[in-house]
Amino acid sequence: MKSGHHQAVAMVMEAESELFRIALESDEAQIAFMKFLEKKTKG
C-alpha cells in the first residue's frame, strides 16, 4: 500500500514539475522576471 501511494505521489510531482516548467517559459513569466531584475539592479 505504501509503495502504491509513493508511486502516485511521484507521478503527481512529475506532472506538476512539467507544468511549472511550461509556466516558467511563458511570456508572462519572462516579463515578470525582467521587471524583478530591473528592480534589483536599480536598488
Phi and psi restraints in degrees (value plus and minus 20) as a CYANA .aco file:
   2 LYS   PHI     -83.1   -43.1
   2 LYS   PSI     -58.0   -18.0
   3 SER   PHI     -82.2   -42.2
   3 SER   PSI     -62.9   -22.9
   4 GLY   PHI     -84.6   -44.6
   4 GLY   PSI     -60.0   -20.0
   5 HIS   PHI     -85.1   -45.1
   5 HIS   PSI     -63.2   -23.2
   6 HIS   PHI     -81.2   -41.2
   6 HIS   PSI     -62.5   -22.5
   7 GLN   PHI     -85.3   -45.3
   7 GLN   PSI     -61.1   -21.1
   8 ALA   PHI     -83.9   -43.9
   8 ALA   PSI     -62.9   -22.9
   9 VAL   PHI     -83.3   -43.3
   9 VAL   PSI     -62.7   -22.7
  10 ALA   PHI     -81.8   -41.8
  10 ALA   PSI     -59.2   -19.2
  11 MET   PHI     -86.7   -46.7
  11 MET   PSI     -61.8   -21.8
  12 VAL   PHI     -84.7   -44.7
  12 VAL   PSI     -63.3   -23.3
  13 MET   PHI     -81.5   -41.5
  13 MET   PSI     -59.7   -19.7
  14 GLU   PHI     -84.7   -44.7
  14 GLU   PSI     -63.3   -23.3
  15 ALA   PHI     -84.7   -44.7
  15 ALA   PSI     -63.4   -23.4
  16 GLU   PHI     -85.2   -45.2
  16 GLU   PSI     -55.9   -15.9
  17 SER   PHI     -82.7   -42.7
  17 SER   PSI     -62.2   -22.2
  18 GLU   PHI     -85.3   -45.3
  18 GLU   PSI     -63.0   -23.0
  19 LEU   PHI     -83.6   -43.6
  19 LEU   PSI     -59.1   -19.1
  20 PHE   PHI     -84.4   -44.4
  20 PHE   PSI     -62.0   -22.0
  21 ARG   PHI     -80.7   -40.7
  21 ARG   PSI     -63.6   -23.6
  22 ILE   PHI     -83.2   -43.2
  22 ILE   PSI     -62.6   -22.6
  23 ALA   PHI     -82.8   -42.8
  23 ALA   PSI     -58.6   -18.6
  24 LEU   PHI     -85.1   -45.1
  24 LEU   PSI     -44.9    -4.9
  25 GLU   PHI    -109.5   -69.5
  25 GLU   PSI     -21.6    18.4
  26 SER   PHI     -91.1   -51.1
  26 SER   PSI     139.0   179.0
  27 ASP   PHI     -80.6   -40.6
  27 ASP   PSI     -60.1   -20.1
  28 GLU   PHI     -80.6   -40.6
  28 GLU   PSI     -62.6   -22.6
  29 ALA   PHI     -86.1   -46.1
  29 ALA   PSI     -61.6   -21.6
  30 GLN   PHI     -82.1   -42.1
  30 GLN   PSI     -61.7   -21.7
  31 ILE   PHI     -84.0   -44.0
  31 ILE   PSI     -63.9   -23.9
  32 ALA   PHI     -81.8   -41.8
  32 ALA   PSI     -61.6   -21.6
  33 PHE   PHI     -83.3   -43.3
  33 PHE   PSI     -62.8   -22.8
  34 MET   PHI     -82.6   -42.6
  34 MET   PSI     -64.0   -24.0
  35 LYS   PHI     -83.2   -43.2
  35 LYS   PSI     -60.8   -20.8
  36 PHE   PHI     -81.8   -41.8
  36 PHE   PSI     -65.9   -25.9
  37 LEU   PHI     -86.9   -46.9
  37 LEU   PSI     -55.5   -15.5
  38 GLU   PHI     -81.9   -41.9
  38 GLU   PSI     -62.0   -22.0
  39 LYS   PHI     -84.8   -44.8
  39 LYS   PSI     -58.8   -18.8
  40 LYS   PHI     -84.9   -44.9
  40 LYS   PSI     -58.1   -18.1
  41 THR   PHI     -98.1   -58.1
  41 THR   PSI     -45.5    -5.5
  42 LYS   PHI     -97.8   -57.8
  42 LYS   PSI     -54.4   -14.4
